[in-house]
């Protein structure tokens, strides 16, 4: 197996900046080998899912991934635990640390994730916060690699809200040598500290561009990527955002400006007719369903790595 994976054993994953370029690439290679049936990681341990945000792909892919490792999953819904009744996070973290082998958390505040990591010695994985969505980006990068046979030198353009997905894409692309362009309305750009971190990680290996011009951003790009215009917890803002974000819609006209072999990505769920049109989402250049499947393989690889699974 590629070197770099072993160093993840026992580690937290709070964000993509926790990993090196080699570790990300090694994780993708392990995921690819798992997907191809070339290796069979085995790790009969227990994963806890503590999700305060709704989830389909993250919940199911983590669960199936853990089952395929020979382990078990406990769904720690807030309404069924003392977390939902106000128990301090540090107390819950110290108790779960004695029951579980790994904990995946999907929540709003990044600080909640950090608190769990501080008070629990088991690996804590960011399954999504308002700040980052690192596990999604592993699947995105694997999908890119499958489509083009490589990562370094490709150009990915993200269009829409500069949200948690945009933050993690900036870091993930920079780590593996993918040129990243983020096109958003002026008041919806990604946080400056993520942009600066991405530029530092990219160095002279790849480029990082933040722009308000969607037409220029997609010119010659190998992948167009979008997400909903209003994330979970922002549903009341959705209707007001539509006219602001309309120029950033991924449609056939915009796709025509990309590379002729460009692929289309979306982390789902998709609002057809808003951030992406149905003809693009269901079109021949869409790799959205491959991307969704790859959540399973990359999260299985991540779990195997942080738990030190036996690879057969």
N, C-alpha and C positions, 0 to 999 in steps of 0.2 A: 504494500500500500504506500501511497505517496507520503513523504515525510511532512510533518506539520500537524497531522491529525492528532497524534499522541499528546501534543501539548495542550489540547482542549480538555483533557480529562479533569473533571472536578471544577471546571471553570464556569463562571457566570457569563451570560451573554446579555448585557444590558443595552448594547448598541453595537453597530458595526465597527466603530472605532476601537472596540475591545480586541479586534482581530487584526492579524497581519495579512498582507497580500498572499503569502504562501499558505496560511491557514484557510483562507477563503477558497483558494484554488484547489487545495487538497480536499476540502469539504465537498466541493462540486464534483471532483473526481470520484470520491467515495459514493456520492449520490448517483452518479452515472453508472457506476459498477453495480450498485444495488438495483437500480432500475433495469439494467440489462440482465440481471440474474447471475452475475459473475461472482458475487460474494454474498454471504448470508450472515450478517451480524446477529449475535445472540446475546441477549442481556435481560434475564428474567427479574427485572426490578419494577419499582412502582413510580409512576408519573402522576403528579397532582396537577389538575387544571383549575386555576383560580381565575375565573373570567367574570368581570363586572360589565363587559360589553358583549353585545350579541355577536354570534360567530357561526359560520357554516364551515368554510374551508379550513380555518385554523383549528377549530375544535375537532373536526372529523379527521383531518390529516395527522394531527398529533396523536389522536387516539389510535387510528389504524397503524401508524408508524410504530407506536409502542407495542401494540399487540403483535405486530410482525417480528419484533425483537424478542418475543416470548415473555413480555412483561405485562403489567396490569395498569389500569388507569382509574383514578378516582376523580370524579367531576365535583369540584368544590364550589358549587353555586353559592353566591353570597346569601341568598334567601334561605339556604339550608345550613349555613354555618354561623358562627358567632360574629364573623366579620360584618354581616348584615345587621347586627344588633349593636355595633359600636365597639367591639373588642379592639384594643390597640393593635395596630399592625405588627409591632415588634413582639407582642405576646403570641399572636397567631403564628408568626414566622418561627419563633423558638419551639413551639409545639410541633408544627408541621415538619420541622427539621428532624425530629425524632421518629417520625412515621414514614416519611417519603424518601426516595432516592434522588428525585429531581422535581422541580416545580416550574411550570410555565404560567405566566401571569399576563392577562389581557385586561388592561385597565386604562383609565384616563390620565392620571398624573404619573409622570416619570419618577417623581420622588417616592411614590408608593413602591415602585419596583426597587429602587435603591434601598429603601428601608428594609424590605424583605432580604435583599442580598447582604445587608449589614448584619442582620440578626440570625440568618440561617447559614449553615456551613455547606449545605447541599447546593448543587448548581441551580441557579435561578435564570430562567430564559425569558427574554422579552418577546411575548407573543403578540404585542402591539400596545403602544401607548400613544398619547396625543403627539408625542415628540418623534417617535421612530417606529418602524415596522421592519426590523432586520430580517425576520424569517421569510417574509414575502420576497425580499430582494435576492435571497439565495435561489429561489425558484425562477425568478426573472433571469438571473445570470445563466442558470443551467439551460433555460429555454433559448437564450441567445446563442450559447455554445452549440446546442443541437442544431440550430438553424444555419449557423455560419461556420461551424467547425473550429472556431477560435473566439477569443474575446478581445485581445489587445488590438487596438486600431479601429475597432468598430465605433460608430457614433449612435448614441441613443438620445432621442428627444422626448422629454416629458412636457406635456401641455396641460395646464389647468391650475389647480390650487397648489400653492407651495406648502404642502402639508407633511404629515409624517412619512408618507411614501416618498415624496420628493426628497426629504432629508436623507432617508436611508439610501435612495438611489444615488444621490450625490456621493455619499461615502463609498458605497459598494462599487460603483463604476470607477471611481478614482483608485480604489485598491487594486483593481484588476486590469487597468489600462484602457478602459472604455471611455471615449470622449462623451461627456454628458452635457446636454443643453437643456435648460429649464426655461420654458416660456410661460409666463403668468401675467395677469394684470398687475399694474404697478403696486397696488396696495395688498397684494396677495403673494408676494415673493417669499421664498424660504428664508429662514432665520439666518442672519449674517454669519453667526459662528459656525453653522454647518457649511456654508459656502467657503469660508476661509479654511476650515478643516479639510474639505474636499480638495481645495487647491494645493494645500500642503501635501496631502497624500498623493495627489496626481504628479506633482513635481513637473518634470519635463517629459514624462511618459505619456500623458494624455492631457486633454484640455477641459476646462470647466467654464461654461458660459451661462449667465443669467440674463434674460432679455424679456422685453414686453412684446416682441415682434414674432408671432407664431409662424409667419411665412418664411422669414429668414431662418428660424430655428429648425424647420423641417427640411431645408434644402440639402439634398444628398444624404439624409440620415438613413441608417440601416434599420432603425426601429423607432416607431412612434408609440408612445406610452401615455395613457391617461387614467384618471381616477374620477370618482364622483366630485362634483363641484361643492358639495356640502357634506362634510364627514359626519359620523355618528355624534350626536349631541348638538349638531348645527342645523337640524332639519327645518327649524323655523326660519332659517336664513335662505333656504333653497330658492324660493321664487324670486327673491330680490337679486340673487346672484346670476340668474340665467342671462339677462341682457349683458351683464359685465363680462361673462365668460364665453359668450357665443362665438367670438372670433377664434377661440381656442378649441372649438369642437373638432374632433378627429372625424373627417368626412372624406369622400372620394376626391374632392378638389384639393384638400390639403395633402392627402396621401400621394397624389400625383406628383407633388414637388419633392418627395423623398426619393431615395435610391430605387431603381426599378425592382430590386429584389427585397425591398424593405418588408419587415413584418410589423404587425400591430399587436400591442400588448395592453392588457387591462387587468388590474388586480381583483376586480369584481367585489361586490355586485355592480352591475352596469345599469345606468339609466338610459335606455335606448332613446335616441332623439335629443338628448341633452349633451353630455360630454362626448358621446360617440353615436354615430348613426348605425342603424341596423344593417345596412348593406356592407359597411366596413367590418362590424363585429362578426357578421356571419360570412364574410367574404373569404376569398382564397388566400389572402395575405394575413389573415388573423391566425395567431398562435395562442389565443386566449385560453383554449381548453387544454392545450399542452401545458401551458403555464400553470393552470390550476392543478393539473395532475402532478406537476413537479413540486408542488407544496409537500406532497406526501413523501417523495423520495428524498428531498433535501432535509426535511424535518426528521426523517428516520436516520439519515446520516448524521445530523446534528446530535440527536439523542444518543446514537451509538458512540459518537466521539466523546461527548461530555461524561458519559457513563463508563467509558473504557470497555465497550463491548468486545467480546471475542469474535473475530472475523474469520469465517470459515470459507 
